[in-house]
């Protein structure tokens, strides 16, 4: 059985609300570069996931939130 390739559009649809939720939780304007960085982080970590270790939604919540924290820290530091 061949493994189905996941497209960028599918990742976007599945995680768009997750990024908005994390941005809202952290009082970040989601229309700045933060949304794009959250999406890029999700896409880049997709290939590192192992679905047998747990729910991917939990994993994506953590990597998105951590990326947003990193961006906020770097932006405030400058």
BELTA-V905449 format. One record per backbone hydrogen bond with DSSP energy under -0.5 kcal/mol. NH is the residue of the N-H (numbers start at 1). CO is the residue of the C=O. E is the energy in kcal/mol with one decimal. If there is no record, write none. Layout:
nh=(NH,NH)
co=(CO,CO)
e=(E,E)
//
This chain:
nh=(11,12,13,14,15,16,19,20,21,22,23,24,25,26,27,28,30,32,35,36,37,38,39,40,41,42,43,44,45,46,47,48,49,49,53,54,59,60,61,62,63,64,65,66,67,68,69,70,71,72,73,74,75,76,77,78)
co=(7,8,9,10,11,12,15,16,17,18,19,20,21,22,24,23,28,29,32,32,33,34,35,36,37,38,39,40,41,42,43,45,45,46,50,51,55,56,57,58,59,60,61,62,63,64,65,66,67,68,69,70,71,72,73,74)
e=(-1.9,-2.6,-2.5,-2.3,-1.7,-1.7,-2.1,-2.1,-2.7,-2.3,-2.5,-2.8,-2.6,-1.4,-1.4,-2.8,-0.7,-1.5,-1.0,-0.7,-2.4,-2.3,-2.2,-2.6,-2.5,-1.9,-2.4,-2.7,-2.0,-1.0,-0.6,-1.3,-0.6,-1.0,-2.5,-0.8,-1.4,-2.9,-2.3,-1.9,-2.3,-2.5,-2.3,-2.5,-1.9,-2.4,-2.3,-2.3,-2.4,-2.5,-2.6,-2.5,-2.6,-2.6,-1.9,-1.5)
//
